[in-house]
Amino acid sequence: MKVILDIQDNRVPFFMELVKSLDYISVLKEVKDRKKSEAIQDLAEAFNDVKLHQEGKKQLKSAKDLLDEL
């Protein structure tokens, strides 16, 4: 399972030390660039929206509606 976390900047060193001490967690990649981090968060939210739409829990706009807004 993958998890995306948003950690306060001043707590990151403590958190990373804690996570690395746990043998059942592997740190695959640390994203330090704020813009990349925000892009990843936006993408994760988009995937969650698609999942909710597939489950019938959220209504998404059609491509035609999106183009009409432009």
Legacy VTK file of the C-alpha trace (Angstrom):
# vtk DataFile Version 3.0
C-alpha trace
ASCII
DATASET POLYDATA
POINTS 70 float
0.000 0.000 0.000
1.182 3.514 -0.785
0.411 6.545 1.367
0.972 10.226 0.621
1.502 12.442 3.654
1.774 16.189 4.093
4.085 16.895 7.043
4.899 20.271 8.556
8.390 21.317 7.458
9.711 21.625 10.988
8.644 18.029 11.818
10.033 16.263 8.739
13.437 15.264 10.192
11.825 13.646 13.246
9.192 11.894 11.145
11.729 10.567 8.625
13.940 9.246 11.420
10.930 7.487 12.915
9.800 5.987 9.606
13.282 4.774 8.679
13.557 2.999 12.043
10.561 0.798 11.192
11.633 -2.348 9.345
8.255 -2.826 7.651
8.308 0.557 5.867
10.424 1.364 2.819
10.956 4.986 1.817
10.768 4.814 -1.972
11.319 8.485 -2.707
11.350 11.771 -0.868
9.927 14.719 -2.789
11.475 17.924 -1.489
10.477 20.297 -4.277
7.242 22.053 -3.251
5.896 22.353 -6.822
6.454 18.653 -7.487
4.864 17.851 -4.156
1.792 19.905 -5.016
1.549 18.256 -8.447
1.668 14.815 -6.836
-1.044 15.840 -4.368
-3.238 17.171 -7.194
-2.778 13.929 -9.129
-3.637 11.828 -6.072
-6.822 13.872 -5.575
-7.741 13.394 -9.247
-7.306 9.618 -8.962
-9.458 9.642 -5.831
-12.154 11.601 -7.701
-12.122 9.001 -10.490
-12.405 6.187 -7.945
-15.369 7.897 -6.246
-16.990 8.454 -9.654
-16.606 4.768 -10.546
-18.216 3.838 -7.219
-21.121 6.193 -8.011
-20.306 8.463 -5.072
-19.279 11.544 -7.073
-20.531 13.134 -10.268
-17.819 14.456 -12.592
-18.168 16.935 -15.439
-18.142 15.617 -18.965
-15.383 16.576 -21.390
-17.942 18.659 -23.291
-18.794 20.630 -20.130
-15.133 21.272 -19.463
-14.540 22.498 -23.010
-17.628 24.725 -22.835
-16.151 26.445 -19.773
-13.077 27.418 -21.782
LINES 1 71
70 0 1 2 3 4 5 6 7 8 9 10 11 12 13 14 15 16 17 18 19 20 21 22 23 24 25 26 27 28 29 30 31 32 33 34 35 36 37 38 39 40 41 42 43 44 45 46 47 48 49 50 51 52 53 54 55 56 57 58 59 60 61 62 63 64 65 66 67 68 69
